Amino acid sequence: MDYITARERELMQYLLSQKGMVPISEAARELNVSARTIHRDLEGLEKRIEPYHLTLRRQTGRGIEVIGEESSRNELLALLRHSAFSDYTPEERKTLLLSALLEANEPVKLTSLAVELNVTAATVSHDLDKAEEWLSFFDLQLIRRRGYGVEVVGTEKSRRRAMSSLMVETFGENEFFHLMRETMKQKPSPAGSDISNRLLGMVEKERWALVEGVLHDFKSELPYSFADSAYIGLAVHLTLAMERIIKGENIEINESYFQSLQETKEFAVAEQLISRLEQVFQRTIPKAEIGYITMHLRGAKLRNDQEYTIDLDSLPSAVQAKSLIQFVEERVGKNLTGDESLFQGLVAHLEPTLYRIKERMKIHNPLLKDIKSDYPELFSLIKEAASDTFSRFELPDAEIGFLVLHFGSAIERANTMEPLHALVVCSSGIGSSKMLVTRLQKEIPELQKLKNISLMDLENESKREGYDVIISTLSLPDSELPHIVVNPFLTDKDIRSVQAFIREQHKDSLLKKRRPISSGTSAAEEPIEKLVQMQAYTNTILMLLGGLEVEEVTERGELSRQLEAVCQRAVENGVIQNAEAVRDKLLERYAMGGVAIPNSGLALFHARSVHVTRPSFTVWDLPEPKDIQAMDGSVESTYRILLLLAPEYGETEIYEVLSAVSEQLIGSRESLIRFRSADKKRLTRHMGAAFHEWLKEKLQ
């Protein structure tokens, strides 16, 4: 294969990765060549695949297809990926150029780049035009001067972001995952292609193993389960950070922004992670790195939205999720408002999404092309809904694609709600996992139950208890359970394959092998724990309702002075001990994002502080309307402040109850009207009824 041209190799990889017939025109469009060129290259391709027991089928009017065993296709694809070639595709040349320039600490001569890539200087210059456009997204500048050379200029933060993105975009998640696992096990990695060697060569192999080992041990302490892609992204981020620190390249962070990050729950996790890395690498790590790890944790995609609880900090995302659902519901004529899975999934997805956009963190969506092709109308609708909801910024198509998966799954559920059966492995995150699950539910009634699981969790035997088979979007060579590989979109061919696969399994014998999943809590302990928990909920609710006041702010002028006056009144009521300290906490939280509820005239200020003695909820009318930044990024003319305060180290149940208050605010228009009311009795009665329903749900 070492004499194959780049164009032939690209065509071969494309056809091997496709399932079913591919029209010649579509292949030509994907590879950016003419249909005549495709026909000409097919002659050589047919001979090259014969030794791998593969054949090429051509049908006039339909297209072309590679026929053969999946194992043979994968073998040839692996060979193509891991063989060294002297002839590179334009995209490969761009990757090699970028990796060389991002690593370099001084200008690189154009002629040396041309020699390395085996092309002319003019070709390199053309490739650099595309590389320059790619670098600009990361605020990096490409300097090109005659006699000087080529150099990437920008901050260390931007350079790391670019290096990390280049790695994650180039490698597929499955390939990267297995590479990291083999490295951690100290197994020699297979001979890689020039692309792989160049990218992985940005970091010493031993450092990959050390960082991955720390993350693997630390996984259970992370605040929530990540999608496989986010976990890999975190590993790349940390490994690159350690490599650059060891080389003396330190990163800087704005001090006030660093202080605001300290208020987040992810900061404490980042501190522990840095402490572990310092022990392993025997090196002091600058505190700025804690800030950037915190940012990465906050920008990560969750794997399972069922683990996600909407808290006060999530309220802006919840408001925007409601807006998106209402917009789409009106257009498609389906009842989506009552779909709790859609709402939870959107909130869990939107919070890191908005953070990524704010911090200019690039995201890669490997399914984007298929999403646009298979769901063009829904994609256009979601793009329109996003434009209407997020008026201050434009969501990139990659993010729109993930939202399409959430809504596509919900619309499927609105049509059919049949129960299912199987473990489903899908590494792309919540949206694509749900879409696959919903399609399976609709198309394969033979399955009886279902559970999403990540590649990493699949290694844990207890996670597999009670399941017979695995349906995966990735190859699982070491799987102990019978499994089948499908496309995330579950094509017609996939459906037939799964149906045949299910029929082949001996269900009677498999059912006998199943072991019930242990709850981990004895029957005697569970009721007692539940009663203690309900007592904590009830005590907090009674404390909030008993302390509810509707008062007027007499202080005029700046918002900070008005908040201090409100806090001073809380001192008099014994709720807080230091008015200035709590006011500063409220302002710090406001600096991190809007607090006004769009189109309501209300603003929800909240804080946790060591100076707060007990949970409190009060309502304050302002002497005149004040412009306050809203949760959707707009500016809201606000006439009433809602104040929620909580102790820094209170019981978990306290924060759940306070979060329930925020959920009441966005629950319905009727609920919002109650909070607009200045009538204390009416508001207390409304909240009491809402808490009563909330407690009944907790008892179930």
C-alpha positions as CSV (number, residue, x, y, z in Angstrom):
1,M,0.0,0.0,0.0
2,D,3.0,2.4,0.3
3,Y,2.8,3.3,-3.4
4,I,-0.9,4.2,-3.4
5,T,-1.7,7.9,-4.2
6,A,-3.3,10.1,-1.6
7,R,-6.5,10.4,-3.7
8,E,-6.8,6.7,-4.1
9,R,-6.3,6.2,-0.4
10,E,-8.9,8.8,0.4
11,L,-11.5,7.1,-1.9
12,M,-10.7,3.7,-0.4
13,Q,-11.1,4.9,3.2
14,Y,-14.4,6.7,2.3
15,L,-16.0,3.6,0.7
16,L,-14.8,1.3,3.5
17,S,-16.5,3.5,6.0
18,Q,-19.8,3.6,4.2
19,K,-22.7,1.1,4.6
20,G,-24.8,0.4,1.6
21,M,-24.7,1.7,-1.9
22,V,-23.0,5.2,-2.4
23,P,-23.9,7.2,-5.6
24,I,-20.9,8.2,-7.7
25,S,-22.0,11.8,-7.5
26,E,-22.2,11.7,-3.7
27,A,-18.7,10.2,-3.5
28,A,-17.3,12.8,-5.9
29,R,-18.9,15.6,-3.8
30,E,-17.5,14.3,-0.6
31,L,-14.0,13.9,-2.0
32,N,-14.1,17.2,-3.9
33,V,-13.3,15.6,-7.3
34,S,-15.2,14.9,-10.5
35,A,-17.3,11.8,-11.2
36,R,-15.0,10.9,-14.0
37,T,-12.1,10.8,-11.6
38,I,-14.0,8.5,-9.3
39,H,-14.6,6.1,-12.2
40,R,-11.0,6.2,-13.2
41,D,-9.7,5.5,-9.6
42,L,-12.1,2.6,-9.1
43,E,-10.2,0.4,-11.5
44,G,-7.1,0.4,-9.3
45,L,-9.1,0.2,-6.1
46,E,-10.8,-3.0,-7.2
47,K,-7.4,-4.8,-7.5
48,R,-6.0,-3.4,-4.2
49,I,-8.9,-4.7,-2.0
50,E,-8.9,-8.3,-3.5
51,P,-6.1,-9.6,-1.1
52,Y,-8.4,-8.6,1.8
53,H,-11.3,-10.8,0.6
54,L,-13.3,-7.7,-0.4
55,T,-15.0,-7.0,-3.7
56,L,-16.4,-3.9,-5.3
57,R,-20.1,-4.0,-6.4
58,R,-21.2,-1.5,-9.0
59,Q,-24.9,-0.9,-10.1
60,T,-25.8,1.5,-12.8
61,G,-28.0,4.2,-11.5
62,R,-27.4,3.2,-7.9
63,G,-23.7,3.6,-7.2
64,I,-20.9,1.5,-5.7
65,E,-20.3,-0.6,-2.6
66,V,-17.5,-2.5,-0.9
67,I,-18.7,-6.1,-0.1
68,G,-17.0,-8.3,2.5
69,E,-16.8,-9.2,6.2
70,E,-16.7,-6.4,8.7
71,S,-13.4,-7.7,10.1
72,S,-11.8,-7.5,6.6
73,R,-13.0,-3.9,6.2
74,N,-11.6,-3.0,9.6
75,E,-8.3,-4.7,8.9
76,L,-7.8,-2.7,5.7
77,L,-8.9,0.6,7.3
78,A,-6.4,0.0,10.1
79,L,-3.7,-0.6,7.6
80,L,-4.5,2.6,5.7
81,R,-4.5,4.6,8.9
82,H,-1.3,3.2,10.4
83,S,0.9,3.0,7.3
84,A,3.4,5.7,6.3
85,F,2.9,7.4,3.0
86,S,5.0,9.9,1.0
87,D,1.9,11.3,-0.7
88,Y,-0.5,13.2,1.6
89,T,-4.0,14.5,1.1
90,P,-4.4,18.3,1.4
91,E,-6.1,17.8,4.8
92,E,-3.2,15.6,6.0
93,R,-0.7,18.2,4.9
94,K,-2.6,20.8,6.8
95,T,-2.5,18.7,10.0
96,L,1.2,18.0,9.6
97,L,1.9,21.7,9.1
98,L,-0.2,22.8,12.0
99,S,1.4,20.3,14.4
100,A,5.0,21.3,13.3
101,L,4.2,25.0,13.7
102,L,2.4,24.8,17.0
103,E,5.3,22.9,18.5
104,A,8.0,25.2,17.2
105,N,9.5,27.9,19.4
106,E,11.0,29.8,16.5
107,P,10.3,30.4,12.8
108,V,10.3,27.4,10.5
109,K,11.7,27.8,6.9
110,L,9.2,27.3,4.1
111,T,11.7,25.1,2.2
112,S,12.1,22.7,5.1
113,L,8.4,22.3,5.4
114,A,8.2,21.6,1.6
115,V,11.0,18.9,1.9
116,E,9.2,17.2,4.8
117,L,5.9,17.0,3.0
118,N,7.5,16.1,-0.4
119,V,5.8,19.0,-2.2
120,T,6.8,22.3,-3.7
121,A,7.1,25.5,-1.7
122,A,4.1,26.9,-3.7
123,T,1.9,24.0,-2.5
124,V,3.0,24.6,1.1
125,S,2.2,28.3,0.7
126,H,-1.3,27.3,-0.5
127,D,-1.8,24.9,2.5
128,L,-0.7,27.7,4.9
129,D,-3.6,29.8,3.7
130,K,-6.0,27.1,5.0
131,A,-3.9,26.7,8.2
132,E,-4.1,30.4,8.8
133,E,-7.9,30.4,8.7
134,W,-8.0,27.4,11.1
135,L,-5.6,29.1,13.5
136,S,-7.6,32.4,13.6
137,F,-10.4,30.6,15.4
138,F,-8.0,30.2,18.4
139,D,-6.8,33.8,18.2
140,L,-3.5,32.7,16.8
141,Q,-1.7,34.6,14.0
142,L,0.4,33.1,11.3
143,I,3.5,35.2,10.5
144,R,5.1,34.6,7.0
145,R,8.0,36.7,5.9
146,R,10.6,36.1,3.2
147,G,14.0,35.3,4.8
148,Y,12.3,34.9,8.2
149,G,10.1,31.8,7.8
150,V,6.8,30.8,9.2
151,E,5.7,31.2,12.8
152,V,2.6,30.9,14.9
153,V,2.1,33.8,17.3
154,G,-0.3,34.0,20.3
155,T,-0.8,33.3,23.9
156,E,0.0,30.0,25.6
157,K,-3.7,29.5,26.3
158,S,-4.5,29.8,22.6
159,R,-1.7,27.6,21.5
160,R,-2.8,24.8,23.9
161,R,-6.4,25.1,22.8
162,A,-5.3,24.7,19.2
163,M,-3.0,21.7,19.9
164,S,-5.7,19.9,21.9
165,S,-8.4,20.5,19.2
166,L,-6.0,19.3,16.5
167,M,-5.5,16.0,18.3
168,V,-9.2,15.4,19.1
169,E,-10.4,16.3,15.6
170,T,-7.8,14.1,13.8
171,F,-8.3,11.0,15.8
172,G,-11.6,9.2,16.1
173,E,-12.8,8.7,19.7
174,N,-12.6,5.0,19.5
175,E,-9.0,5.1,18.2
176,F,-7.9,7.6,20.8
177,F,-9.6,5.7,23.6
178,H,-7.9,2.4,22.8
179,L,-4.6,4.2,22.3
180,M,-4.9,5.7,25.8
181,R,-5.9,2.4,27.3
182,E,-2.9,0.6,25.7
183,T,-0.5,3.3,26.9
184,M,-1.8,3.0,30.4
185,K,-1.3,-0.7,30.4
186,Q,2.3,-0.1,29.2
187,K,1.8,-2.1,26.0
188,P,3.8,-1.1,23.0
189,S,1.7,1.0,20.6
190,P,1.4,-0.2,17.0
191,A,3.5,1.5,14.3
192,G,1.6,4.7,13.5
193,S,1.3,6.8,10.4
194,D,3.2,10.0,10.0
195,I,0.1,11.9,11.1
196,S,-0.3,9.8,14.3
197,N,3.4,10.0,15.1
198,R,3.5,13.7,14.6
199,L,0.5,14.5,16.8
200,L,1.2,12.0,19.6
201,G,4.8,13.2,19.5
202,M,3.7,16.5,20.9
203,V,3.8,14.8,24.2
204,E,6.2,12.2,25.7
205,K,4.6,8.8,25.8
206,E,5.2,8.3,29.5
207,R,3.3,11.5,30.3
208,W,0.2,10.1,28.5
209,A,0.3,7.1,30.7
210,L,0.8,9.1,33.9
211,V,-2.0,11.5,33.3
212,E,-4.4,8.8,32.1
213,G,-3.6,6.8,35.2
214,V,-4.4,9.8,37.5
215,L,-7.7,10.4,35.6
216,H,-8.6,6.7,35.7
217,D,-8.2,6.6,39.5
218,F,-9.8,10.0,39.9
219,K,-12.9,9.2,37.7
220,S,-15.2,8.3,40.6
221,E,-14.5,11.7,42.2
222,L,-15.4,13.8,39.2
223,P,-18.7,15.8,39.7
224,Y,-20.5,13.9,37.1
225,S,-20.0,11.3,34.3
226,F,-18.6,12.7,31.1
227,A,-19.3,11.6,27.6
228,D,-16.3,9.6,26.3
229,S,-15.4,12.5,24.0
230,A,-15.3,14.9,27.0
231,Y,-13.2,12.5,29.1
232,I,-10.7,12.1,26.2
233,G,-10.7,15.9,25.8
234,L,-9.8,16.3,29.5
235,A,-7.0,13.8,29.2
236,V,-5.6,15.6,26.2
237,H,-5.9,19.0,28.0
238,L,-4.1,17.8,31.1
239,T,-1.3,15.9,29.2
240,L,-0.6,18.9,27.0
241,A,-0.6,21.2,30.1
242,M,2.0,19.0,31.9
243,E,4.1,18.8,28.7
244,R,4.1,22.6,28.3
245,I,4.8,23.2,32.0
246,I,7.8,20.9,32.0
247,K,9.1,22.7,28.9
248,G,8.8,26.0,30.9
249,E,5.6,27.3,29.1
250,N,3.3,28.6,31.8
251,I,-0.2,30.0,31.3
252,E,-1.7,33.1,32.7
253,I,-5.3,33.9,33.8
254,N,-7.1,37.1,34.7
255,E,-7.1,37.3,38.5
256,S,-10.7,38.6,38.9
257,Y,-12.0,35.8,36.6
258,F,-9.9,33.3,38.6
259,Q,-11.7,34.5,41.8
260,S,-15.1,34.0,40.2
261,L,-14.2,30.4,39.2
262,Q,-13.4,29.7,42.8
263,E,-17.2,30.0,43.5
264,T,-18.0,27.0,41.3
265,K,-18.3,23.3,42.4
266,E,-15.8,22.3,39.7
267,F,-13.0,24.4,41.2
268,A,-12.6,22.1,44.2
269,V,-12.4,19.1,41.9
270,A,-9.8,20.9,39.8
271,E,-7.7,21.6,43.0
272,Q,-7.7,17.9,44.0
273,L,-6.8,16.9,40.4
274,I,-3.8,19.3,40.4
275,S,-2.7,18.1,43.8
276,R,-2.6,14.5,42.4
277,L,-0.7,15.6,39.3
278,E,1.8,17.4,41.5
279,Q,2.4,14.3,43.5
280,V,2.8,12.1,40.4
281,F,5.1,14.5,38.4
282,Q,6.9,15.8,41.5
283,R,6.5,19.3,40.2
284,T,4.7,22.5,41.4
285,I,1.9,23.5,39.1
286,P,1.0,27.2,38.8
287,K,-2.5,28.0,40.2
288,A,-3.6,29.4,36.9
289,E,-3.8,25.8,35.7
290,I,-6.5,25.1,38.3
291,G,-8.6,27.8,36.7
292,Y,-8.2,26.3,33.2
293,I,-9.0,22.8,34.4
294,T,-12.1,24.3,36.1
295,M,-13.1,25.8,32.8
296,H,-12.7,22.5,31.0
297,L,-14.8,20.7,33.6
298,R,-17.5,23.3,33.2
299,G,-17.4,23.0,29.5
300,A,-17.5,19.2,29.4
301,K,-20.5,17.3,27.9
302,L,-22.4,15.1,30.2
303,R,-22.9,11.4,29.3
304,N,-26.1,10.8,31.2
305,D,-28.5,13.6,32.0
306,Q,-30.2,11.5,34.6
307,E,-27.2,12.3,36.9
308,Y,-27.8,16.0,36.3
309,T,-29.8,18.0,38.9
310,I,-30.9,21.5,38.0
311,D,-29.5,23.8,40.6
312,L,-29.6,27.6,41.0
313,D,-26.5,28.1,38.8
314,S,-28.3,26.1,36.0
315,L,-31.3,28.4,36.0
316,P,-30.2,30.4,32.9
317,S,-29.9,27.2,31.0
318,A,-33.3,26.0,32.2
319,V,-34.9,29.3,31.0
320,Q,-33.4,28.9,27.6
321,A,-34.3,25.2,27.4
322,K,-37.9,26.2,28.1
323,S,-37.8,28.8,25.3
324,L,-36.4,26.3,22.8
325,I,-39.0,23.7,23.6
326,Q,-41.9,26.2,23.3
327,F,-40.6,27.4,19.9
328,V,-40.2,23.9,18.5
329,E,-43.4,22.7,20.0
330,E,-45.4,25.4,18.3
331,R,-43.8,24.6,14.9
332,V,-44.0,20.8,14.9
333,G,-47.4,20.5,16.6
334,K,-46.2,17.9,19.2
335,N,-46.6,18.2,23.0
336,L,-42.9,18.5,24.1
337,T,-43.4,20.7,27.2
338,G,-44.2,17.6,29.3
339,D,-41.2,15.7,28.1
340,E,-39.1,15.7,31.3
341,S,-36.3,13.8,29.6
342,L,-36.0,16.4,26.9
343,F,-36.0,19.3,29.4
344,Q,-33.4,17.6,31.6
345,G,-31.2,16.7,28.7
346,L,-31.3,20.2,27.2
347,V,-30.4,21.8,30.5
348,A,-27.6,19.4,31.0
349,H,-26.3,20.1,27.5
350,L,-26.9,23.8,27.3
351,E,-24.9,24.8,30.5
352,P,-21.6,23.5,29.2
353,T,-22.5,24.6,25.6
354,L,-23.0,28.2,26.6
355,Y,-19.8,28.1,28.6
356,R,-17.9,26.7,25.7
357,I,-19.2,29.5,23.4
358,K,-18.4,32.2,26.0
359,E,-14.9,30.9,26.4
360,R,-14.4,30.3,22.6
361,M,-13.8,26.6,23.2
362,K,-14.1,24.7,19.9
363,I,-16.3,21.6,19.7
364,H,-16.2,18.8,17.1
365,N,-19.4,17.0,16.1
366,P,-18.4,13.9,14.1
367,L,-22.1,13.3,13.2
368,L,-22.8,16.8,11.8
369,K,-22.7,15.8,8.2
370,D,-25.1,12.9,8.7
371,I,-27.4,15.1,10.9
372,K,-27.7,17.8,8.2
373,S,-28.3,15.1,5.5
374,D,-30.8,13.0,7.4
375,Y,-32.7,15.8,9.3
376,P,-32.5,18.9,7.0
377,E,-35.8,20.3,8.0
378,L,-35.3,19.8,11.7
379,F,-31.8,21.2,11.5
380,S,-33.2,24.4,9.9
381,L,-35.9,24.6,12.5
382,I,-33.5,24.2,15.5
383,K,-31.2,26.8,14.0
384,E,-34.1,29.2,13.8
385,A,-35.1,28.4,17.4
386,A,-31.6,28.9,18.6
387,S,-31.3,32.2,16.8
388,D,-34.6,33.3,18.5
389,T,-33.5,32.1,21.9
390,F,-29.8,33.1,21.9
391,S,-30.1,36.6,20.5
392,R,-26.6,37.7,21.7
393,F,-24.5,35.1,19.9
394,E,-24.7,32.5,17.2
395,L,-24.5,28.8,18.0
396,P,-22.1,27.0,15.6
397,D,-23.6,24.2,13.5
398,A,-21.7,21.6,15.6
399,E,-23.8,22.7,18.6
400,I,-27.0,22.9,16.6
401,G,-26.4,19.4,15.5
402,F,-26.4,18.1,19.1
403,L,-29.6,20.0,19.8
404,V,-31.2,18.3,16.8
405,L,-30.4,14.9,18.3
406,H,-32.2,16.0,21.6
407,F,-35.3,17.2,19.8
408,G,-35.3,14.3,17.2
409,S,-35.3,11.9,20.1
410,A,-38.2,13.8,21.8
411,I,-40.3,13.9,18.6
412,E,-39.7,10.1,18.2
413,R,-40.9,9.6,21.8
414,A,-44.0,11.7,21.1
415,N,-44.9,9.2,18.4
416,T,-44.1,6.0,20.3
417,M,-43.2,5.1,23.8
418,E,-42.5,1.3,23.7
419,P,-40.2,-0.3,26.4
420,L,-36.9,-1.9,25.3
421,H,-34.0,-4.2,26.2
422,A,-30.1,-4.0,25.9
423,L,-26.9,-2.1,26.8
424,V,-26.2,0.7,24.3
425,V,-22.7,2.1,23.9
426,C,-22.6,5.5,22.1
427,S,-19.6,7.7,22.8
428,S,-21.0,11.0,21.4
429,G,-22.9,12.2,24.4
430,I,-26.5,12.5,25.6
431,G,-28.2,13.6,22.4
432,S,-26.9,10.9,20.1
433,S,-27.3,8.2,22.7
434,K,-31.0,9.2,23.2
435,M,-31.6,9.3,19.4
436,L,-30.2,5.7,19.0
437,V,-32.2,4.5,22.0
438,T,-35.4,6.0,20.7
439,R,-34.9,4.5,17.2
440,L,-34.2,1.1,18.8
441,Q,-37.4,1.4,20.9
442,K,-39.4,2.2,17.8
443,E,-37.9,-0.3,15.4
444,I,-36.9,-3.4,17.5
445,P,-39.8,-4.4,19.8
446,E,-38.0,-7.7,20.5
447,L,-35.7,-5.9,23.0
448,Q,-37.2,-5.7,26.5
449,K,-35.1,-3.1,28.5
450,L,-32.4,-0.6,27.7
451,K,-29.5,1.3,29.3
452,N,-27.0,3.8,28.0
453,I,-23.4,3.1,29.1
454,S,-20.0,4.5,28.1
455,L,-17.0,2.6,26.9
456,M,-15.2,3.2,30.2
457,D,-18.1,2.0,32.3
458,L,-18.3,-1.1,30.1
459,E,-15.0,-2.2,31.7
460,N,-16.8,-2.4,35.1
461,E,-18.4,-5.9,35.5
462,S,-21.1,-4.6,37.8
463,K,-22.3,-2.2,35.1
464,R,-23.1,-5.2,32.8
465,E,-25.0,-7.2,35.4
466,G,-28.5,-8.0,34.3
467,Y,-27.9,-7.5,30.5
468,D,-27.7,-9.9,27.6
469,V,-26.4,-8.1,24.6
470,I,-24.7,-4.8,23.6
471,I,-25.6,-2.6,20.7
472,S,-22.7,-0.3,20.0
473,T,-21.6,2.4,17.6
474,L,-18.0,1.3,18.2
475,S,-16.2,-1.9,17.7
476,L,-15.8,-3.9,21.0
477,P,-13.1,-6.5,20.4
478,D,-12.8,-7.5,24.1
479,S,-16.5,-7.6,24.9
480,E,-17.7,-10.5,27.0
481,L,-21.3,-10.1,26.0
482,P,-22.6,-10.7,22.5
483,H,-22.6,-7.4,20.6
484,I,-23.4,-5.8,17.3
485,V,-22.0,-2.5,15.8
486,V,-24.5,-0.1,14.3
487,N,-24.6,3.5,12.9
488,P,-25.7,6.1,15.5
489,F,-28.6,6.9,13.2
490,L,-29.6,3.2,12.9
491,T,-30.0,2.8,9.1
492,D,-32.5,0.3,7.5
493,K,-29.6,-2.1,7.0
494,D,-28.7,-1.8,10.7
495,I,-32.3,-2.5,11.8
496,R,-32.3,-5.7,9.7
497,S,-28.9,-6.7,11.2
498,V,-30.1,-6.1,14.8
499,Q,-33.3,-8.1,14.2
500,A,-31.2,-11.0,12.9
501,F,-28.7,-10.6,15.7
502,I,-31.5,-10.7,18.4
503,R,-33.0,-13.9,16.7
504,E,-29.7,-15.6,16.9
505,Q,-29.3,-15.2,20.6
506,H,-30.5,-18.0,22.9
507,K,-32.7,-15.8,25.1
508,D,-33.8,-18.6,27.5
509,S,-30.3,-19.5,28.5
510,L,-29.2,-15.9,28.6
511,L,-32.0,-15.0,31.0
512,K,-30.9,-17.7,33.4
513,K,-27.4,-16.2,33.5
514,R,-28.6,-12.7,34.5
515,R,-28.0,-11.6,38.0
516,P,-30.2,-8.9,39.6
517,I,-28.6,-5.5,39.9
518,S,-27.8,-4.9,43.6
519,S,-29.1,-1.6,45.0
520,G,-26.3,-1.4,47.5
521,T,-28.7,-0.5,50.4
522,S,-30.4,-3.0,52.7
523,A,-34.1,-3.1,52.9
524,A,-34.0,-2.2,56.6
525,E,-31.8,0.8,56.0
526,E,-33.7,2.3,53.1
527,P,-36.9,3.4,54.8
528,I,-35.0,5.0,57.7
529,E,-32.7,6.9,55.4
530,K,-35.8,8.1,53.4
531,L,-37.5,9.3,56.5
532,V,-34.4,11.3,57.6
533,Q,-34.2,12.8,54.2
534,M,-37.8,13.8,54.1
535,Q,-37.4,15.4,57.6
536,A,-34.5,17.5,56.3
537,Y,-36.6,18.5,53.2
538,T,-39.6,19.5,55.4
539,N,-37.5,21.4,57.9
540,T,-36.0,23.5,55.2
541,I,-39.3,24.2,53.5
542,L,-40.9,25.3,56.8
543,M,-37.9,27.5,57.5
544,L,-38.2,29.2,54.0
545,L,-41.9,29.7,54.2
546,G,-41.7,30.9,57.8
547,G,-39.1,33.5,56.9
548,L,-40.7,34.7,53.7
549,E,-41.0,38.4,53.6
550,V,-42.1,40.9,50.9
551,E,-40.5,44.3,51.6
552,E,-39.4,47.5,49.9
553,V,-35.8,48.6,49.3
554,T,-35.6,52.2,50.5
555,E,-32.0,52.7,49.3
556,R,-31.6,54.4,45.9
557,G,-28.7,54.5,43.5
558,E,-26.3,51.7,42.7
559,L,-27.2,48.1,42.8
560,S,-24.4,47.2,45.1
561,R,-25.7,49.7,47.7
562,Q,-29.2,48.3,47.4
563,L,-28.0,44.7,47.9
564,E,-26.0,45.8,50.9
565,A,-29.1,47.3,52.4
566,V,-31.0,44.1,51.8
567,C,-28.2,42.1,53.4
568,Q,-28.2,44.4,56.4
569,R,-31.8,43.7,57.0
570,A,-31.0,40.0,56.8
571,V,-28.4,40.6,59.6
572,E,-31.1,42.1,61.7
573,N,-33.2,39.1,61.2
574,G,-30.4,36.7,62.2
575,V,-30.1,35.2,58.7
576,I,-26.5,36.4,58.0
577,Q,-23.6,37.7,60.1
578,N,-21.7,39.9,57.7
579,A,-23.7,42.1,55.2
580,E,-20.7,43.3,53.1
581,A,-19.3,39.7,52.7
582,V,-22.7,38.3,51.5
583,R,-23.2,41.3,49.2
584,D,-19.9,40.7,47.6
585,K,-20.9,37.0,47.0
586,L,-24.1,38.2,45.3
587,L,-22.2,40.6,43.1
588,E,-19.6,37.9,42.2
589,R,-22.3,35.5,41.1
590,Y,-23.9,38.3,39.1
591,A,-20.6,39.0,37.3
592,M,-20.6,35.3,36.1
593,G,-23.9,35.6,34.3
594,G,-27.3,37.2,34.1
595,V,-29.8,36.9,37.0
596,A,-32.9,38.6,35.7
597,I,-35.7,36.3,34.4
598,P,-36.5,37.4,30.8
599,N,-39.8,39.3,30.3
600,S,-40.7,39.1,34.0
601,G,-39.4,42.2,35.7
602,L,-37.9,39.9,38.3
603,A,-34.2,39.1,39.2
604,L,-33.1,36.1,41.2
605,F,-30.0,36.9,43.3
606,H,-28.6,33.9,45.2
607,A,-25.4,33.0,47.1
608,R,-23.9,30.4,49.4
609,S,-21.7,31.8,52.2
610,V,-20.1,30.9,55.5
611,H,-21.8,34.1,56.8
612,V,-25.3,32.7,56.1
613,T,-26.7,31.0,59.2
614,R,-29.8,29.4,57.7
615,P,-31.6,29.1,54.3
616,S,-33.7,32.1,53.4
617,F,-36.0,33.4,50.7
618,T,-37.2,37.0,50.6
619,V,-38.8,39.4,48.1
620,W,-37.7,43.0,47.7
621,D,-39.4,45.8,45.6
622,L,-37.0,48.3,44.2
623,P,-37.8,52.1,44.5
624,E,-37.4,52.4,40.7
625,P,-36.9,49.9,37.9
626,K,-33.3,49.0,37.3
627,D,-31.7,47.5,34.1
628,I,-30.2,44.1,35.1
629,Q,-28.6,41.6,32.8
630,A,-31.0,38.7,32.1
631,M,-30.3,34.9,32.0
632,D,-30.6,34.9,28.2
633,G,-28.1,37.7,27.8
634,S,-30.6,40.5,27.2
635,V,-31.2,43.4,29.6
636,E,-34.3,43.3,31.8
637,S,-36.0,46.3,33.3
638,T,-36.3,44.9,36.9
639,Y,-38.6,46.1,39.6
640,R,-38.4,43.2,42.1
641,I,-35.5,41.2,43.5
642,L,-35.9,37.7,44.8
643,L,-33.2,36.8,47.3
644,L,-32.1,33.2,48.0
645,L,-29.4,32.6,50.6
646,A,-27.9,29.3,51.8
647,P,-25.1,28.3,54.3
648,E,-21.8,27.3,52.6
649,Y,-21.7,23.8,54.2
650,G,-25.3,22.9,54.7
651,E,-27.1,19.6,54.1
652,T,-27.6,18.4,50.5
653,E,-31.3,18.6,51.1
654,I,-31.1,22.3,51.7
655,Y,-29.8,23.0,48.2
656,E,-32.3,20.7,46.6
657,V,-35.1,22.7,48.2
658,L,-33.6,26.0,47.1
659,S,-33.2,24.6,43.6
660,A,-36.9,23.7,43.7
661,V,-37.7,27.4,44.3
662,S,-35.9,28.3,41.1
663,E,-37.7,25.6,39.2
664,Q,-41.0,27.1,40.4
665,L,-40.0,30.4,38.8
666,I,-39.8,28.9,35.3
667,G,-42.4,26.1,35.8
668,S,-45.2,28.0,34.1
669,R,-46.6,31.4,33.3
670,E,-49.1,31.0,36.1
671,S,-46.3,30.3,38.6
672,L,-44.4,33.4,37.4
673,I,-47.5,35.5,38.0
674,R,-47.5,34.4,41.6
675,F,-43.9,35.6,42.1
676,R,-44.8,38.9,40.5
677,S,-47.5,39.4,43.1
678,A,-46.6,41.5,46.1
679,D,-49.1,39.7,48.3
680,K,-47.2,37.7,50.9
681,K,-50.1,35.4,51.8
682,R,-50.8,34.6,48.2
683,L,-47.2,33.8,47.5
684,T,-46.8,31.7,50.6
685,R,-49.9,29.7,49.7
686,H,-48.6,29.1,46.2
687,M,-45.1,28.0,47.3
688,G,-46.6,25.8,50.0
689,A,-48.8,24.0,47.4
690,A,-45.8,23.6,45.0
691,F,-43.6,22.2,47.7
692,H,-46.3,19.8,48.7
693,E,-46.4,18.4,45.2
694,W,-42.6,18.3,45.1
695,L,-42.4,16.3,48.3
696,K,-45.0,13.8,46.9
697,E,-42.7,13.2,43.9
698,K,-39.7,12.7,46.3
699,L,-41.7,10.0,48.2
700,Q,-42.3,7.9,45.1
